[in-house]
Amino acid sequence: MHATLTYYGDVFVGRQPILGPNLKTIGYEVLYRNCEVDSANFSNEDVATAHVLLNTYLDIGLEHVVGSHLAFLNIPKQFLLENHCEALPKNRVVLEILENIDPSPRVLEAIASLSQQGYTIALDDFVFHDRFRPFLELAHIVKIDVLGKSEEQLERVARQLRDYRVRLLAEKVETRETYETCKQTGFFYFQGFFFYRPDIVRGRQIPGNRAALLELLGNIQDPDVSLKHLVEFIRNDLSLSYKILRYVNSAAVGLPRRMECIEQAACMVGIDRIRTWATLIIMATGKDHPMEMLVIALVRAKMCERLGHRLDARFSEKYFTMGLLSVLDALYDSAMEDIVKNLPLPDDLLEALTSGTGTMGTVLNCVKAYEHGEWLELKHLQLPPATIRDFYLEAIDWANHFSSIID
């Protein structure tokens, strides 16, 4: 199936976070793939790019994919030469020049023009060579694939680019060790899965303060907890009570009058919303991980809920909880089995979190696959591709709105 500019039902759109030196999210690389094939390539690269830009900017709306952050977009040669980039908002995008583009006079002229207009230029998958020096004079960001590179190789890359006014972006950062090495070597931005992969050391005990938080989390997540007892658990933690009341009374919630206590708030907004807010606050407490991990938890929760409602409508709230708790191993750097063994969760939810099996496990695995751009795995859901993509975009929208509670 060929992509067209008037229909985008056959395209998945996803994103991968790009973090700054303080591990705050500065943007997302926009990912796309034809739903019909296991390839990120269309029959015509420039039509594909026009197609995904139409999705993310004109039809869907850029803010629905990247929120208020920058969108890193792959720009192939013809799209660049025909000045299509100028239709994009310069303050919202980073234009990634693909590695297969040669620095011809026309290409360099087009990039220079975009740079003069205020666009940010990045060189994708850059490998240093004398003939690419003209690109370095125009670029602002250089993306380096660091997967499998030694510390010596990374230091050599940094030395080669030291004389240019560019910031280095390490992509395919898969481990904390690689992140630390890249940071020490001079890289400024980081892209990869390192920050939400747990750094598990077998036999390590969960610290006492976090164990207490897990106990509180278990009390709040107990499916049989009454509203009275839920309020009591929250009220006994002053910091948790304060943060929930602050959010309940914020403009984002929009209640008609100010809530003075947790009991009032719970009665007004309902037990499920209070439970979700409390869970997020507990997960965020004392964390030394980037905020993006909790954004991922929110996106997973809502997407799992939407898929669960479609596949198993009676228990969609369990799917939401599953997505929300699925980052606990990374937050606590402990095996999921050790974290959830004392939580009062249903057996099918525990099975999904610990082994990825069962119907719920299939849904969670597919949501994680979407995050990674492994869209072929979504066939296990047996749902129309456009439905899955729309659930993902809805989840991002919801997470962008909801994440103010933990910001």
NORDAFEN-V266213 format. One record per residue. RES is the residue in one small letter. OMEGA is omega in degrees with one decimal (NA if undefined). D_FIRST is the distance of its C-alpha to the first C-alpha in Angstrom with 2 decimals. Layout:
# NORDAFEN-V266213
RES:OMEGA:D_FIRST, RES:OMEGA:D_FIRST
This chain:
# NORDAFEN-V266213
m:-179.7:0.00, h:175.6:3.81, a:175.2:6.62, t:-178.3:9.43, l:-176.9:13.05, t:-178.2:13.80, y:-176.9:11.66, y:-178.4:11.49, g:-176.1:10.99, d:-176.9:8.11, v:167.7:10.52, f:174.7:13.67, v:179.1:16.66, g:-178.1:19.80, r:173.9:22.95, q:-173.5:25.61, p:173.4:29.20, i:-173.3:31.27, l:176.9:34.99, g:-175.9:38.04, p:177.6:41.32, n:-179.5:42.62, l:169.5:39.45, k:-178.9:38.56, t:177.3:34.93, i:-180.0:34.46, g:177.5:30.69, y:168.0:27.28, e:-179.4:24.60, v:-180.0:21.37, l:177.1:18.69, y:179.1:14.96, r:172.3:12.02, n:-177.8:8.38, c:-171.8:9.30, e:-175.8:7.22, v:177.8:8.98, d:-178.5:12.61, s:177.2:12.52, a:-176.3:13.30, n:170.1:11.78, f:179.1:8.78, s:177.6:8.79, n:-172.7:11.33, e:-176.7:13.73, d:174.1:15.35, v:179.1:12.49, a:-179.3:11.72, t:176.8:15.43, a:-178.5:15.79, h:-177.7:13.19, v:176.4:15.12, l:176.9:18.38, l:176.7:17.58, n:-168.3:17.00, t:-175.1:20.16, y:-173.6:22.42, l:-174.4:21.83, d:-178.3:20.14, i:-174.9:21.06, g:-176.1:24.06, l:-176.4:24.89, e:179.9:27.81, h:-180.0:25.74, v:-174.6:24.18, v:-178.9:27.19, g:-179.8:30.08, s:-176.6:32.84, h:177.4:31.87, l:173.7:30.28, a:174.9:26.54, f:-172.8:25.88, l:175.4:22.77, n:-176.3:21.34, i:178.0:21.74, p:-167.7:20.51, k:-173.2:22.62, q:177.8:21.26, f:178.9:20.86, l:-174.9:24.45, l:-178.1:25.85, e:173.3:24.63, n:178.7:26.50, h:-177.4:23.66, c:-175.4:25.31, e:175.5:28.23, a:-177.1:26.35, l:-179.4:26.52, p:-172.7:29.76, k:-178.5:31.79, n:-177.2:33.63, r:-172.7:30.60, v:166.7:28.41, v:-176.6:28.87, l:-179.5:26.92, e:177.9:26.03, i:-172.9:26.16, l:-173.5:24.09, e:-178.3:26.13, n:178.8:24.60, i:177.9:25.96, d:-178.7:29.29, p:176.7:32.12, s:179.2:32.34, p:-178.5:34.63, r:179.7:31.82, v:-179.3:30.04, l:178.0:33.39, e:-179.6:34.32, a:-179.5:31.19, i:178.9:31.76, a:179.2:35.46, s:179.3:34.82, l:179.3:32.63, s:179.1:35.29, q:179.1:38.05, q:177.2:36.29, g:177.4:36.41, y:175.0:32.96, t:-175.7:33.03, i:175.5:31.58, a:175.4:30.59, l:-173.8:29.99, d:176.8:27.37, d:-172.7:28.26, f:172.6:31.26, v:-172.8:33.41, f:174.4:36.70, h:-177.1:37.43, d:-175.8:39.80, r:179.7:37.18, f:179.5:35.41, r:178.1:38.65, p:176.6:37.74, f:-176.5:34.81, l:178.3:37.34, e:-174.6:39.55, l:-172.4:36.89, a:175.2:35.20, h:-177.3:36.33, i:174.9:34.54, v:-179.4:33.77, k:-179.2:31.48, i:174.2:32.67, d:-174.3:31.00, v:-176.9:34.10, l:176.8:32.84, g:-178.9:35.44, k:178.2:37.60, s:177.2:41.35, e:179.3:43.65, e:178.9:45.00, q:179.0:41.58, l:177.4:40.84, e:178.2:44.27, r:177.1:43.68, v:-179.2:40.47, a:178.9:42.42, r:-178.5:45.27, q:-174.0:43.05, l:-173.5:41.64, r:-176.1:44.90, d:-179.0:45.97, y:-177.4:42.89, r:-179.1:42.53, v:172.3:39.40, r:-176.6:38.77, l:177.2:37.23, l:178.0:34.38, a:176.8:34.12, e:-173.6:30.63, k:173.2:30.01, v:-171.2:33.43, e:-176.5:33.54, t:176.8:37.27, r:-179.6:40.16, e:177.8:42.03, t:177.6:39.40, y:-179.1:39.38, e:179.1:43.18, t:-179.7:43.21, c:-179.8:40.70, k:179.4:42.70, q:-177.1:45.94, t:177.9:44.47, g:176.3:43.60, f:-173.1:40.01, f:179.4:39.66, y:-174.3:36.23, f:-179.1:34.58, q:-179.4:31.08, g:-173.3:30.40, f:-172.2:31.20, f:-169.0:34.93, f:174.2:36.25, y:167.0:34.99, r:-176.0:35.75, p:175.1:39.24, d:-169.4:41.98, i:171.3:43.65, v:-175.9:47.10, r:177.7:48.25, g:179.9:51.55, r:-179.6:51.44, q:173.6:52.74, i:-178.4:51.13, p:-175.6:53.57, g:-178.2:55.93, n:178.6:54.67, r:176.1:51.08, a:178.0:52.33, a:177.4:54.04, l:177.9:50.84, l:177.1:49.03, e:177.0:51.87, l:178.2:51.47, l:178.6:47.70, g:177.9:48.45, n:-177.3:50.88, i:-178.8:48.43, q:179.1:45.55, d:-176.7:47.84, p:-178.2:46.22, d:-177.3:49.75, v:177.6:51.14, s:177.8:52.81, l:-179.8:52.45, k:-178.1:56.07, h:176.5:55.59, l:178.6:52.33, v:-179.5:54.22, e:178.7:57.07, f:-178.2:54.92, i:-176.7:53.44, r:-179.8:56.79, n:176.0:58.42, d:-172.3:56.19, l:-179.2:57.26, s:178.9:54.42, l:179.0:51.81, s:-178.4:53.65, y:-176.2:53.87, k:178.9:50.18, i:178.9:49.09, l:177.7:51.57, r:-179.6:50.49, y:-179.8:46.89, v:-177.7:47.89, n:-179.5:49.96, s:178.7:47.35, a:-177.8:45.69, a:-179.8:42.32, v:172.9:43.66, g:177.1:45.56, l:-175.9:48.30, p:179.0:50.99, r:-176.2:53.83, r:176.5:54.53, m:-176.8:54.54, e:-178.0:57.61, c:-178.2:57.01, i:179.3:54.38, e:178.5:55.60, q:-177.6:54.91, a:-178.1:51.49, a:178.8:50.48, c:-177.1:51.70, m:-173.4:49.88, v:176.4:46.40, g:-174.7:46.45, i:-176.5:46.70, d:-179.5:42.98, r:177.7:42.58, i:179.8:45.85, r:-179.9:44.84, t:179.9:41.55, w:-179.3:43.36, a:179.5:46.11, t:-179.8:43.73, l:-179.3:41.95, i:178.4:45.32, i:-179.8:46.66, m:-177.5:43.64, a:-173.7:44.09, t:175.6:47.86, g:-176.2:49.19, k:172.7:45.80, d:179.0:45.43, h:-179.4:41.65, p:177.6:39.37, m:-176.9:38.62, e:179.9:34.90, m:178.2:35.52, l:173.0:36.68, v:177.3:33.77, i:178.2:31.51, a:179.5:33.76, l:179.6:33.31, v:178.5:29.52, r:-177.1:29.50, a:-176.7:32.09, k:179.2:30.34, m:175.8:26.88, c:179.2:28.66, e:-178.4:30.58, r:177.6:27.59, l:179.0:25.88, g:178.4:29.32, h:-179.8:29.95, r:-174.3:26.76, l:-171.3:27.53, d:-164.8:31.32, a:-174.9:32.61, r:-171.1:36.28, f:-175.7:36.24, s:179.9:33.78, e:176.3:36.66, k:178.1:36.90, y:176.9:33.28, f:179.3:34.16, t:179.1:37.20, m:-179.9:35.26, g:-178.3:32.90, l:-175.8:35.90, l:-172.4:37.97, s:177.9:35.30, v:-176.1:36.42, l:-179.0:40.09, d:178.3:40.16, a:179.2:39.07, l:-175.0:41.45, y:-178.4:44.36, d:179.4:43.53, s:177.3:44.41, a:-179.1:42.84, m:179.6:41.20, e:-179.0:43.47, d:-176.3:46.53, i:-169.9:45.42, v:-173.9:44.51, k:179.9:47.19, n:177.7:49.61, l:-177.2:47.25, p:-176.7:47.62, l:177.4:43.99, p:-175.6:42.80, d:-177.6:42.22, d:177.2:38.50, l:177.1:38.02, l:179.9:40.17, e:180.0:38.24, a:-177.5:34.92, l:-172.6:36.42, t:-176.7:38.27, s:178.1:36.14, g:-178.1:32.69, t:-177.4:33.10, g:-179.9:33.01, t:179.9:30.64, m:177.9:31.59, g:177.4:31.09, t:179.0:27.54, v:-179.5:26.79, l:178.5:28.56, n:-179.9:26.84, c:177.6:23.39, v:176.3:24.60, k:178.3:25.92, a:178.1:22.69, y:178.0:20.92, e:-175.0:23.74, h:-177.2:23.17, g:178.5:19.41, e:-167.6:19.16, w:177.6:16.39, l:-179.6:15.74, e:-175.3:19.22, l:178.8:18.29, k:-179.4:17.26, h:-179.5:21.06, l:-179.4:21.26, q:176.2:19.27, l:177.0:18.36, p:-179.0:15.30, p:-178.8:13.79, a:177.8:14.54, t:179.9:18.06, i:179.8:18.67, r:-178.9:17.68, d:175.1:19.90, f:179.3:22.69, y:-179.6:22.58, l:175.4:22.92, e:-179.5:25.66, a:177.2:27.38, i:178.2:27.48, d:-178.3:28.94, w:-178.8:31.51, a:178.9:32.42, n:-179.9:32.97, h:-171.5:35.37, f:-171.0:37.08, s:177.8:37.60, s:179.1:40.48, i:-175.9:42.70, i:-176.7:42.45, d:NA:42.24
